[in-house]
Amino acid sequence: MRTTAASALFKDRIPAEDAEVARRLRLAGAIILGKQNLHEFAYGGSSMISFFGEVHNPRDPARVAGGSSGGSAASVAAGLGFAAVGTDTAGSVRLPAAYCGVVGLKPTYGRVSTRGVIPLSSSYDHVGPITNCVEDAALMLQALAGYDPGDPASVDAAVPNFSAGIGPLPPKLRIGVPREFFFDDLNPEIAAAVEEAIELFRELGAEIREVKLEISTDRTLASAEAYAYHKRFVASSPELYQPATLERIQSGARFSAGDVLRARRELEASRQAIQKVFEEVDVLLTPTVPILPPAIADLGAHPDRLRPQELIMLRNTRPFNVWGIPAISLPCGFSREGLPIGLQLGAAAWREDLVLEAAHALEQGME
């Protein structure tokens, strides 16, 4: 089966073996129905840039589905399958899940193997499930998780029973709400839906605490790693890339080895520092996306607006890739036009169980 990364460069590419996540799903009894469209080489948050054309949102086909795993989220929202797998380097599982009104889970960095996944940035790449409900996300993660000696980023960590704790909200759960940065310039309808979710958590017995977080917006390492993978293809066949993708990839050529080493040290420091936050709270809560899904026609007519819009879309999800901690997006309401609104919950590294428990309790409380 072709694995193209939605690019003319790989339009005829047929891998010699399954990716590790596909192998694990088959062993668990999954039936692989097919592959979905996405943003070319996962390098964007709209799924508008693709050899196969734009991904349309099943909730409103005139709007973007989000990205980069737009086809995965759209297929689940449209009922084409039980679940899907997406990749997430800056929010590419959670953003389209929020826009399509489904659940998207990014596990801890190293929890799920990325072997066989066409990389975007190996320091930030994650693989996770997109499903119709939180319980299904737990079932999918159970099949996907586990150490893979063939993946240098894989961590040999114990895999708990992710479904075992799903039930009522854990007692005295401390939920941290980082209003600075994550709540800036929110669409008013998104802001209202998130505040209702916070109040529901209070009613369920959670303690709400406001917290401040150090946020890195530096993209040096991600850009440099993307360029490193594509350098030989860009040199030999630049015309096979979509122009917008080629421009983003080539932007990584300007960074030196010293820049990359500095950025890597800063990444490791960020991943150590975030763990201290979880001495004060158990779960972090933010809106998944600050804005509602834009119209495809508007972005198509003004291509210069696409990248700035994508950076806004990915603003709240990207820090969780920097930190490497688990995060989930689940629906928490709808706009007046019926567009889904997503809520993001995160927890300490390796605490997917806690993220799933909190998300499931909210999901049940909203029914």
C-alpha positions, 0 to 999 in steps of 0.5 A, spaced: 500 500 500 502 506 497 505 511 503 506 518 499 506 523 505 501 527 500 507 528 496 508 527 488 515 526 491 513 519 494 506 518 489 509 511 487 512 509 494 510 502 497 514 500 503 517 494 504 514 493 511 509 495 515 510 501 520 511 499 527 504 502 529 501 498 523 504 492 525 501 492 533 494 494 530 494 488 526 497 483 532 491 486 536 486 484 531 485 491 527 483 491 520 486 496 516 481 499 511 486 504 508 490 511 508 488 518 509 490 524 506 494 529 510 498 536 509 504 534 505 509 531 509 505 533 515 508 540 515 502 544 516 496 545 520 491 546 515 491 540 510 490 544 505 497 543 501 497 536 498 498 532 492 491 530 493 488 536 494 485 539 500 482 535 506 474 538 507 471 538 514 465 533 515 462 538 520 462 543 514 465 541 508 467 549 506 472 549 512 479 546 513 479 539 517 485 542 521 492 538 520 497 535 519 493 529 520 486 532 517 484 526 513 485 521 519 480 526 523 475 527 518 475 519 516 473 518 524 468 524 524 465 521 518 464 514 520 469 511 515 472 507 520 472 505 528 479 510 529 485 512 525 492 513 527 495 520 526 502 523 527 503 529 532 509 534 531 506 540 533 499 538 534 497 534 528 493 529 532 489 534 537 488 540 532 484 536 527 481 532 532 478 539 535 476 541 528 472 535 526 469 534 533 473 527 535 478 525 540 485 526 539 491 523 544 498 525 543 502 520 548 508 521 552 514 522 547 517 515 546 511 511 548 509 509 541 514 507 536 515 512 530 519 507 526 516 507 519 513 514 520 516 519 515 519 524 519 518 531 520 522 533 526 524 527 530 525 530 536 518 532 536 514 527 532 509 523 536 504 518 534 497 517 537 490 515 536 484 519 533 477 516 535 470 518 537 470 517 544 475 517 550 474 510 551 476 508 544 482 512 545 485 508 551 483 502 547 487 504 541 493 506 545 493 500 549 495 496 542 500 502 540 504 503 546 510 499 548 518 499 547 520 498 540 528 497 540 528 499 533 526 506 534 532 510 537 526 515 541 522 509 544 523 508 551 522 502 555 517 504 560 511 500 563 505 500 559 499 500 564 492 498 563 489 505 560 482 503 560 482 500 568 482 507 571 476 510 566 470 512 571 469 517 575 473 523 576 479 522 581 478 524 588 481 531 589 484 532 582 488 539 581 487 542 575 492 547 573 489 553 568 495 557 564 491 563 562 497 567 560 499 565 553 494 559 552 487 563 553 490 570 549 486 572 543 481 566 544 475 566 539 469 568 544 465 562 543 471 558 544 472 561 551 465 560 553 465 553 552 472 552 555 469 556 561 463 551 562 468 545 562 472 548 567 466 549 571 463 542 570 470 540 573 469 544 579 462 541 580 465 534 579 470 535 585 476 538 582 480 543 584 482 549 579 488 552 580 491 558 575 498 556 573 504 560 569 508 556 564 514 557 561 513 557 553 518 556 548 516 558 541 523 557 538 523 553 532 530 552 530 530 544 532 524 543 528 526 546 522 533 544 522 531 537 523 526 537 517 531 540 512 536 535 514 531 529 512 529 533 506 535 536 503 537 530 498 530 530 495 530 538 495 537 538 491 534 533 486 527 534 485 525 540 488 519 541 483 515 535 486 514 539 492 508 543 493 511 550 493 509 552 500 512 546 503 518 547 499 519 554 502 518 551 509 523 546 508 528 550 505 528 555 511 531 550 515 538 550 511 540 557 515 541 554 521 548 552 524 550 545 528 551 550 533 544 553 533 542 545 533 546 543 539 543 550 543 536 548 541 537 541 543 539 543 550 534 548 551 529 542 549 532 537 554 531 543 559 524 544 558 522 537 558 525 537 565 522 543 567 515 542 566 515 536 571 516 541 576 509 544 575 506 537 576 508 537 583 503 543 584 497 540 579 495 533 576 492 536 570 493 542 565 487 545 561 487 549 555 483 550 549 486 546 544 485 551 538 484 559 539 480 560 533 474 556 529 476 552 523 477 557 517 474 557 510 478 553 505 476 558 500 478 564 504 485 561 505 485 559 498 484 566 495 489 569 500 495 564 500 499 569 504 495 568 510 495 560 510 502 560 514 500 565 519 493 562 520 496 555 521 501 558 527 495 561 530 491 554 530 498 550 533 499 555 538 496 551 544 498 544 542 505 545 540 508 547 547 506 539 549 510 537 544 516 541 546 515 538 553 514 531 550 508 530 555 501 526 554 495 531 551 488 529 549 483 534 545 476 532 546 470 536 544 467 541 549 461 544 545 459 547 539 459 554 536 453 558 534 454 555 527 455 548 529 462 548 529 466 543 534 470 546 540 476 542 543 478 542 550 486 540 551 488 536 557 495 534 559 499 531 564 506 529 567 510 524 562 507 517 562 501 519 565 496 518 559 492 514 564 491 520 568 489 524 562 484 519 560 481 519 566 480 526 567 477 527 559 473 521 560 470 524 566 468 530 563 466 527 557 461 523 561 459 529 565 457 533 558 452 528 556 
